[in-house]
Amino acid sequence: MKQRKWYRWVHILVLLFTINWFILVYWEKEVIWRSVSVWFYGMMILTVILVHSIKAWRLYFLLYGKNVSFFEYMKQYCKVIPVSMILPLKLGELFRMYCYGYQIENYFDGIMVILIERFADTLGLVSMILIMSVAKDSYFSFIFYILLFFLSMVLIIYLVFPGMYLYWKHDLLKARASKRKNQLLYLLQKIYYAYLELSKLIKGKFSILYLLSLIAWAVEISGLLVCYKLIQKTEYTVFISNYLISALLGRESDPLKKFIFISILLLFLFYFIICGIERVYKERGK
């Protein structure tokens, strides 16, 4: 009951802050509702639905086996993704971790699930930038190299950790016992248990997560390219490169801002539809 009470208060505070931030940043009619054709917004809505369908399946695939019904999962997804897209400094990701941790009744697993999903999505974004940069024979940005280095280091640490764990455990067990060494051994064992939980989530799933990430980015870019071809003559390699870089750096370009705005409206609409269906079924006793 105490956890449920905190959960509700966190939701109220986060949602109020999110609504205020949304009005402050995104509700600019001259940017969002700039006069374009009905076909533009029709294609944009279709793109948003396809992209979030793929991303929703990607995360549900990662959560599979955590005793979460698809109906409840979709309600949670439609609620937390808009918050994640609106709030700055990745604060929305912390909210997602908290919500999914509460839903599966394991906050550590909630954190791990979102971290793996973010890693797969970022790796997909970096792969798309790499493909486009090679295709147009251009230089990579400094941020791209930093992100590539970070992803490489995470992969290396994941691969070499079992060997490092065995070495340090053996070294600590052979050494003369002391309070400090016992604490280090306890901490090492805790980290190893966390690594095992992480491995359970990754094994047999990450390749599919990465593939879904690539497909989601490809659909998003292709759909937006078609949208902007409808209203202006745009050279496709320039448009794709600019969009990927803006997504990488968090810059709010016109295409990205429109995509985020329509995503937020549609996801909240689906959330209220799901809540309405849930209420009808409860009234019928199903």
Secondary structure, 3 states (H helix, E strand, C coil): CHHHHHHHHHHHHHHHHHHHHHHHHCCCHHHHCCCCCHHHHHHHHHHHHHHHHHHHHHHHHHHCCCCCCHHHHHHHHHHHHHHHHHCCCCHHHHHHHHHHHHHCCCHHHHHHHHHHHHHHHHHHHHHHHHHHHHHCCCCCCHHHHHHHHHHHHHHHHHHHHHHHHHHHHHHHHHCCCCHHHHHHHHHHHHHHHHHHHHHHHHCCCHHHHHHHHHHHHHHHHHHHHHHHHHHCCCCHHHHHHHHHHHHHHCCCCHHHHHHHHHHHHHHHHHHHHHHHHHHHHHHCCC
